[in-house]
Structures are given as structure tokens and as C-alpha cells.
Amino acid sequence: MATFNYVTKDNMGATLDHKINQGLVTNILGTPDVTLMNGGKSFTLRDIAVSGFKPHTRGKGWNTGEITDSKTVYTMTQDRDIEFSVDRQDVDETNQELSMANVSRVFIEDKVQPEVDSYRFAVMAQAANAQGNKDKTNLTVSNVYSKLKAAILPLRKYGAANIVGFVSSATLDLLERSTEFTRNITNQNVGQTSLESRVTDIDGVKLVEVQDTDRLKTSYNLAEGAKPQSNAVDINYLFVVKQAVIPVVKENAVFMFAPGEHSQGDVYLYQNRLYHDLFIRESMKDGLFVGLSADIPAKQTATEAGGA
């Protein structure tokens, strides 16, 4: 049988997940364990808040405290799919270049990975902007280090190990050549034929370089793939407390059918559906900080079309 459902076949599922994750920059954020309500498209997180100590008055008894229990419902929006068909003879006559394995690889690498990253970065940037955790200073070699340190500062209360910084290649280049600190090149940085001068963390906060600048925008049109909006703003850097975001993948289904196993002609059929989203935890909205090239236009959102 040549029909594979990558969701139900463990060996195939592991292969697919690896292919997607190895080129997914935001994979470092992890995959939180959430339970969708009644198998639906929403899940609920509860937040408990309590009051603090009060002065004790001897002989009077205990002070009364307050407990607040609130819940937030998060609803999935990004239900995406595609279907490709390749004639049996086209596969044969191209020496298998149009095989379903190659189609799947190209689609995942060229479309799936960039779209998921783009959507996630846009959602996080918009959330940081709405919270006022933003800076649009023009970065130079004389200020980039200070600006990145200032962006990290309000997030440090969550612990440096819990923060990750996504930075553009241009920003990382400026940091590498920064005049705000001095560096010594030792034999640890120099190999027999190479020199490694990239800055990979600041005070325990890991820096992740995003080489594809098209993934670092504040708004996308998702009518077909992820295309930056004409008024999208460039993201120079984005610091995130990993516990503040909830990247969810409800379904990642891939089906392949050989000719004769369907009724759509003498073709190989490839189907891919990805149902995912990213949410900002209500109680940790202050856990993001974004550096922008300009102000985000009023009423701009992370996506303009092709969402739910």
C-alpha cells in the first residue's frame, strides 16, 4: 500500500517532524503541552493570583488575603492545507525529480518552515509593540550592544536562561563589530583555516541569528504562502521569554496516494495540512521586547488574509 498518513505512522511522523524542525528557527521555543477543549480548536489556561503579606498585629489575629482565579481561552486560527498532483509519466520522464518525496521536501523547506516562522515572529512582534516593549532606534556599531542589553533588562526577572533573542543577520553583524566593548581573538576562536567571531549570547541570553530577512516582518498576507505586507516593518531583534509564548500544532497531516488509489486521474497525489498557532500567555504579556526599523502602522495586524 503506497498511501502514508504521517500522523499515524510513527516512523514517518518522526521523519516529517525532523524535516520541519531542522529548518524552523522558532523551534527553540518548544512545544507546550496543552489540551484542546473537547477535542475542539480552543484550550484554557488558568491564572491564580494571591495578595502578599500584611503587617501582623499581635492579639488581633490574622489578616485576610485575597485569591483571584481567572481563566483565558485561546482559540486556534491557522488552518492551512495544500494538494499537489504529478502525472505518473512526468515522474518517470524527469528521472524521479518530481517524485512525491522531492515534492514534500521542497514544500517543507521552501514554504512550510518560512511561513511558520514568519507568522510566529509577526505575532510576537505585534504583541510586544502593543505592550509598549519596543524600540525603533537606528542601530549602529556604537549603540547596538547597549540597545540589546536594554531590551533584555525588563525580561531578566524571568531568568536569563528562559530568554531567547532572535536577531537579524544585519544586527548580529553590527554587534560583532561593536565599538562598545573590546574582544580578544584567541586560539579558541581561530581554527586552522577559519575565524569564528559571532556573538552567540549576552549575559546568559542565547542569541539566534535569523538569516532569512523575509521571516522578520510585522505583517503578512497568507492568501498563498506568507508574503510580507507592503507596509510591514522590519524586525531588527526580538527577545522572548519562552514561557510567555505558546506555540501549538494541533494537526500536521501528510498523505500520499499512488495512481489507482484515488479517482483524480493517473497521478501521484500529495496532500499536506497544518493546523497551528502561537499565543501570548495573558499573565506574561510583558515577556517580549522587539526592536523595529520604524513604527508599526496603526491597526496593522500580524496577518491580513488567509487565516481562519
Residue pairs with C-beta under 8 A, 6 or more apart in sequence:
2 256
2 257
2 258
2 261
3 255
3 256
3 257
3 258
3 261
4 12
4 254
4 255
4 256
5 12
5 253
5 254
5 255
6 12
6 13
6 15
6 16
6 252
6 253
6 254
6 255
7 13
7 251
7 252
7 253
7 254
12 254
16 108
16 252
16 254
17 252
19 104
19 105
19 108
19 109
20 108
20 112
20 113
20 116
20 252
21 27
23 108
23 109
23 113
24 113
24 116
24 117
25 117
25 166
25 208
25 210
25 215
26 116
26 117
26 120
26 121
26 166
26 247
28 164
28 206
28 208
28 242
29 120
29 164
29 240
29 242
29 245
29 247
30 242
30 247
31 247
31 248
31 249
32 246
32 247
32 248
34 43
34 45
34 246
34 248
35 43
36 42
36 43
36 76
36 250
37 43
37 44
37 73
41 75
41 76
41 250
41 275
42 73
42 74
42 75
42 76
43 73
43 74
43 248
44 71
44 72
44 73
44 74
45 71
45 72
45 74
45 246
45 281
45 282
46 69
46 70
46 71
47 69
47 70
47 71
47 72
47 282
47 283
48 67
48 68
48 69
49 67
49 68
49 70
50 65
50 66
50 67
50 68
51 65
51 66
51 67
53 63
54 63
54 65
55 63
56 63
72 282
74 246
74 248
74 277
74 279
76 248
76 250
76 275
76 276
76 277
77 277
77 307
77 308
78 119
78 222
78 274
78 275
78 276
78 277
78 307
78 308
79 273
79 275
79 308
80 115
80 222
80 273
80 274
80 275
80 276
81 271
81 272
81 273
81 274
82 107
82 271
82 272
83 269
83 270
83 271
83 272
84 103
84 107
84 269
84 270
85 264
85 265
85 267
85 268
85 269
85 270
86 98
86 100
86 103
86 267
86 268
86 270
87 265
87 266
87 267
88 259
88 266
88 267
88 268
89 266
90 98
91 98
91 99
91 268
96 102
99 268
100 256
100 268
100 270
103 270
104 254
104 256
104 270
104 272
107 270
107 272
111 225
112 272
112 274
114 212
114 214
114 215
114 225
114 226
115 222
115 225
115 226
116 274
116 276
117 210
117 212
117 215
118 214
118 215
118 217
118 220
118 226
118 228
119 220
119 222
119 226
119 278
119 302
119 303
120 245
120 247
120 278
121 166
121 210
121 215
121 216
121 217
121 235
121 238
122 217
122 218
122 219
122 220
122 232
122 302
122 303
123 278
123 280
123 302
124 238
124 240
124 245
124 278
124 280
124 288
124 290
125 218
125 235
125 238
125 290
125 292
125 296
125 302
126 218
126 219
126 296
126 300
126 301
126 302
127 280
127 285
127 288
128 134
128 238
128 288
128 289
128 290
129 218
129 290
129 292
129 296
131 285
131 286
131 288
133 154
133 286
133 288
133 289
133 290
134 289
134 290
134 291
134 292
135 147
135 150
135 151
135 289
135 290
135 291
135 292
136 291
136 292
136 293
136 294
136 295
137 143
137 147
137 291
139 147
139 170
139 171
139 174
139 236
139 291
140 174
141 174
141 177
141 178
141 179
142 178
142 179
142 180
143 180
144 171
144 174
144 175
144 178
144 180
145 175
145 178
145 180
145 181
145 202
146 180
147 291
148 165
148 167
148 171
148 175
148 202
148 237
148 291
149 202
149 203
151 165
151 237
151 239
151 289
151 291
152 160
152 163
152 165
152 202
152 203
152 205
152 239
152 289
154 286
154 289
155 163
155 239
155 241
155 286
155 287
155 288
155 289
156 163
158 241
158 243
158 244
158 284
158 287
160 203
160 204
160 205
161 204
162 241
162 242
162 243
163 205
163 206
163 239
163 240
163 241
163 242
164 205
164 206
164 208
164 239
164 240
164 242
165 202
165 205
165 206
165 207
165 208
165 237
165 238
165 239
165 240
166 208
166 210
166 216
166 235
166 237
166 238
166 239
166 240
167 175
167 207
167 208
167 209
167 210
167 236
167 237
167 238
168 209
168 210
168 213
168 216
168 234
168 235
168 236
168 237
169 209
169 210
169 211
169 213
170 213
170 236
171 236
171 237
171 291
172 198
172 199
172 207
172 209
175 199
176 197
176 198
176 199
183 197
185 195
185 197
189 195
189 196
189 197
190 196
198 209
199 207
200 206
200 207
201 207
205 239
210 216
213 234
214 228
216 234
216 235
216 236
216 238
217 228
217 229
217 232
217 233
217 234
217 235
218 232
218 233
218 235
218 292
218 296
218 300
218 302
219 228
219 229
219 231
219 232
219 233
219 300
219 301
219 302
219 303
219 304
220 226
220 227
220 228
220 229
220 232
220 302
220 303
220 304
221 227
221 228
221 229
221 303
221 304
221 305
221 306
222 303
222 304
222 305
222 306
222 307
223 305
223 306
224 306
229 300
229 304
231 297
231 300
232 300
233 292
233 293
233 294
233 295
233 296
233 297
234 292
234 293
234 294
235 290
235 291
235 292
235 293
236 291
236 292
236 293
237 290
237 291
238 288
238 289
238 290
238 291
239 288
239 289
239 290
240 287
240 288
241 284
241 287
241 288
243 281
243 284
243 287
244 280
244 281
244 284
244 285
244 287
244 288
245 278
245 279
245 280
245 281
245 287
245 288
246 278
246 279
246 280
246 281
247 276
247 277
247 278
248 276
248 277
248 278
248 279
249 274
249 275
249 276
250 275
250 276
251 273
251 274
251 275
252 273
252 274
252 275
252 276
253 271
253 272
253 273
254 270
254 271
254 272
254 273
255 269
255 270
255 271
255 272
256 268
256 269
256 270
256 271
257 268
257 269
257 271
258 268
259 265
259 266
259 267
259 268
261 269
262 269
280 287
280 288
281 287
